Amino acid sequence: MQNSFRWYGPNDPVSLSDIRQSNAEYLVTSLHQIPYGEKWTKNDVKKRIDFINKHNSAKNVNLKWNVVESIPVHNNIKLRQKNYKKLIDNYKDTIANIAKNKIKTICYNFMPIVDWTRTQLDFKLPTDGLALKFNYLQIIIFEMFILKLKNLDQRYSKKQINDAEKLYKKMKPSDLNNMKFSIMGGLPASETNYSISGFKKMLEAYKGVQHSDLRENLRDFIRAIVPVAEENNVNMCIHPDDPPIPLFGVPRIVSTYEDYKFILNSYNSKSNGMTFCSGSLASNVNNDIYKIFNKFKEKINFIHLRNIIIEKDKKSFYESNHLSGDVDFVKLIKMILKEEKRRSKNKKVEIPMRPDHGHALLDDQKKKTFNPGYTAIGRLMGLSELRGIIKAVQN
């Protein structure tokens, strides 16, 4: 596997020097300064590569940008409304301009309204580390008491609503503010940072949109962009929904085995691939992630390795150490290495991989600013654990 580290650009508290010390060889990054929907020019991408190369000069270990994560997909594309045709043209041009700079893997997602979602960014573990957590009842609380949405009994059981009300009464104002911040824009690389009114406006835009509608919109988007990716020898890889369940009454369509079967059959091409994110897929208890890997292994162009522990309600979870969660990483890494060996008939093939998320540990907890889930020390620990498994099963 290509050992990679996510980097949020020159303003990331985790510097390129920090990443180099992890012994990672590759960078997964994006041009976060460009508003989503706008075209990336060839020169935009080159400037970032030049910045990385300037930092590489006179160093013994050079870092290479191997994966774009991600080019955000505008909500107008997801809804096929307003200026979506122009936005798709911009997206196609961006793919081509990235390829001109010899970057050949692009990760993206099709999550409506909000990107990856958590309800708490500082869940305290028994070890005193801080983790990201998703509490399903807090999503109901957010809808009921913050957004003040109606007809919640149409998608939640009476027990779920009663339990949410009980939890709400126990929450302090600081807990509620933490929850709101986490859901609406506390996560790095979110496409938007909503106000309450802005959030409700987006929900209104998706009102009445069914699972089948969103699927068709994604299929049409794939059929528009993948031919450009093919022409430029680029591997597109769609990331699963995180978490892979409907949120706020809006469907999610990249969550299950059947979803990926539909997506990958929408356009038969190596360039139409998937990001295999173990933590995202495993947080839906109905997903057999090993079956998903085996079925679609030929289309896996990028790998996120993250572990989670699902709680008793079977919907809530928190992010665990890489070696101590619900995902059997020894089993999974053996499967990945076997697939790499299958691909390496003529030349060695390594799939880009990054440790996905890490706890806030040690001195990282004392820093004034850090990206939740993307601290240096937590991910360094994760990468070290994963490397240990890889080394052990290879011997």
N, C-alpha and C positions, 0 to 999 in steps of 0.2 A: 504494500500500500504506500501511496505517496503521503508521508506524514506532513500534515498541513495545520496551520494555525489561522484562525480568523482574526482579521485586523480591520479596525474601523477608520483607518486613514490617519493622516498626520495629527489629528486632534485626539486620537485614542490614548487614554492614560497608559495603555500597554504599548510600549515603544517597539520599534523594529529590533533594537538591541535586546530588549527583554525576550522577544520571540526567538531571536537567534540563540539565546542561552538555553532555550528549551530543546535545542537540537532538531527542531522542525526545519524542513528544507523548503517548504512551499507556503505561500500566502493565499488565503481566501479573503477577498475584499471586494469593494464596490466603490462607486463614485457617489457617496451619500450626499454630497453637496449639490448635486443636480436634482431639481424637483422632479418627482415621478411624473412620467408622461412626456418629458422632454427628451429629445434625441441626444445621445452621447456622440460626439464627433471623434474621428480618429485621433485628433490632437489631444482631446480630453483624456483619452485612455493613455496615450503616449506620455503625457505629462506625469501621470501617476507612476508609470513604469520608470520614467527617468528619475523620479523622486526615490523610488526603491533602489534603483541601480546606483544612484549617488551615495546612498547609505551603504550599499554593498562594497563600494570601492575600498581597496586596501584591507578588506576583511578576509579571513580564511574561509568563512562559511557565507555563501551568497544565497539570498532568499529569492525565490521566483514566484511571480503571480501566476497560479495555475488554474484557479476557478474564480469566476465572477459570481458572487452571492450578495445581492441578486440584482436583476433588473426588475424593479417593482412593476406590477401590472395595475394600471389605473382602474378605479372602480367603474368608469364609463365603459371600459372594455368588457369588464365582467358583466355589466348590464346591457351591453350593446346599445348604448344611447348617446345622444348628443354628438360629440366629435370623435367617437370611437374609431372611425376609419382612419382619421389623421393620426390618432394615437398608435394604432397598429402599424401604420407606415413608419412612424418614429421608432417603434420597437424593432421593426425589420432592419432599418438603417443602423440602429444601435448594434444589433447582432453582427452585421457586416463590418462595422467599424471596430468592434472588439476583435473579430477574426483577423483583421488587417494587422493587428498588433500581436498576432500569434498566441492568443489565448483561446482555447478550444473547448472549454466547459463552462456552461452558464446554468446556474440554478435559479429557479423562480417558483412562485406559488400562486394560487388562485383563491386565497382566503378572502371572503367578503367582509368589508368594513374594517375589521381589525386583523392584524397579522397574528403572530403567535401570542397566546393569551395566558396570563397568570393572574392570580388574585393576591398573591403576596410575594414580595421580592426578597424578604429577609426572614424566612422561616428558620427558627433556631433548631438545630439538630442536637442530639444527645452529646455530640462531640464538641459543641459550641460553634461549629461551622454554620454558615448561613446559606440556605438553599432557596430555590424557586419552588413555589407551590401553587397548585390549582385546586381550589375548594369549590365544588359544584354548588353547595348551598349559598356561597357568597355571590355566585352568578345570579341566582334567584333573588337574593337581597338587592343586588345592584339593579335588577330590572324592576323590583317591586317598590323599593324605597328611594332609589336615586333617580332612575329614569321615570318611575311612576307609570309603568306600562299597565295596560288593562288586559283582561281575559287570560291571565297567566294559568288559570285552571285548564286551559285547552292544551297546554304542553307539559304541565307539571302535575303530579299527583297531589291529593289533599295532604298526604303525609309529608311530602317534600316541602310544600308551602308552609305547613305548620312548623316543621323543623327549622325552616329558614327564618320564620318569625321569631322563634325561640332564640336562635343564634343572634339575630339582629339585636334583640333586647340585651344581650350580654356584651355586645361590641362597644368599645369606647369610641368617642369621636376620632381619636387618632387612628384607630383600627379602620374606621370607615374611610378616612382620608387616604390611608395607605392603600386600601382596596381600590378606591376610585383611581388613584394615580397609577396603580399597577395595570388596571384594565384599559385605561384610556390613553396611555402613552408613556408608561414608565419603562418600556422595554426598548433596548437599542435596535436601531434600524427599522423601527415601526414606520409605516408609510405616512402616518398622520398622528397628530396629537390633538385629540378632540376636546371641545367643551361639551357640557351636557346637551346644550341645544344642537350643537353640530352632530353629536352622536345620534340624537333622536331624528335629525334630518336625514342622516344616512339610512337609519332603519326604515324611515318612510319611503326612501327611494327603492328599497328592496322589498317593500310590502307586496305580497302576492306572488313573489318569485318562488317558483317551485324547484325541487331538486332537478327535475328533468330540464327545466329552463336553463338553469345555470350550467348543467352538463352540456347542453347544446351550444351554449355560448363559449365554453371552454373548447369543445371540439372544433368549432369554427375558428377560434383563435389559433389552435394548434395547426390546423390546416393552412392558415395564413403564414405562420412564422417558420414552420419546420422546413419548407422548401428552401428558404433563405439559409437556414442553418446547414442543410445538406450541401448547398452550393459552396459554402465556406468551410465545410468539414468541421462543423461545430456540434458538440453534443449538448442538447438541451436536457435538463433534468428537473422535473417538477417535484417539489417538496410536498410531503403529506400535510394535511391540516393539523394544526397543533393548538389545542387537542383535537383529535379526529372525531368530533361529535358536533351536532348542530348547536349554535349559540345564538341567544337573543331572538329565537324564532326564525333564524335565517339558516337555510340548508348549507351544508358543507359537502363537497363532492370529490375530495381527494383524501378519503379516510379509510377505505376498506380494500380488500382483495378485488371485489367487483368493480369498485371505482377505478382502480388501476388497470384492470382488464379492459374497461371501456376506453380509458385514456390512451393506452398503448396500442389499442386496435383502431383508434381514430385515424391514425396515419402511420402506416407500417414503414418505419425507418429507424436506423440506429440513432439518428439525431433526435428522435422522439423517445426520450428515456426518463428515468426517474432518479430522484435523490432518495436513497434508502436511509431513512432516519429511524433508528431503532427506538429511541425514546418516544417520538411522536406516535409511531404505529403501535407500540406496546401499551400506550396509555388508554387504548380502547381494548377492553378485556375480550372482545369478540374476535380480535385479530390474532391469527397465528403468524407471527412475524417470520418464522422459519419457512413456513409454506409460501408466504409472499416472496421471500428472498429466492427460494428455489424456483418458483414459477416464473419470475421476471428477471432472473439473474443476468440474462444477456442484455437487458435494457438498463441495468444499473450503471449510471455514469458518475456517481458521486455518493459518498457514504458519510453520514453523521453517526457517531457512536456516542450514545448517551443512555443512562440507565434511570429507571424510575421505580418507585414503590407505590402501588395502587392501594388505596385505603378501603375500609370495609364497605362503603357505599358503592364501590366498583366504578365510580366516576371521578372521584377526587384522587390526586396523587401528588407526590413531591419528588424532586430530583435527588437521587441517591448517589453515593460513590459509584464509580464505574463497575466495581467488582462486587457490590453488595445489594443489587436491586433485583427486579423481576426478570431481567434479560440475562440469559446464560451467555456471557461473552466468550467463553471458551468454545462453546458450540458454534456460535455465530462467526467468530473469527476463523475457525477451521473451514467453514463454508465459504467465507470470502476468499481465503487463500486458495482453496480448491478451484474457485471460479477464475482467479487470476492465473492459475497454472493452466487451466483449459484455454484461456485466451493467449497464452504465451507460446504458441506452437512455433512461430517464426521469429519472434523477438519478445523480450521481456515486457509484460504489460502490468502496470500497477494502477489500481483505481485510486483516485484522490480520496483521502479520508481526513477528517478532522475530529478531535475530541469535542463533542458538542456540549457546551456549558460546563461549568465547574462551580464549586462552592466558593464563597468568600471566606478565605482562611487567613490566619496569621496577620501579617502587616496589611494585607489588602483590606481588612475590615477597618483599618484606621485611616485609610485614604479618604480625602474629602469627596472625590469623584471617582466612580468606577462604573462600568457597564454591567448591570446585573446579569449573572450567568457567564460573563466574559472577563473575569478576573484572571490575572496571570498565574497566580500560585495554584488555584483550583484546577485550571486546565492543564497546567504543568503536571500536577498529580495525576490527572486523568490520562494524559498522553503517556506518562511513565507506566501506569498500570497496563494500558493497552499494549505498549511496546513489550512489556514483560510477557504477556500472553502470546503475542506474535512470536517472540523469540523461543518461548517454550514449546509451542506446537510445531514450529518449523524444524526443531532438532529431533 
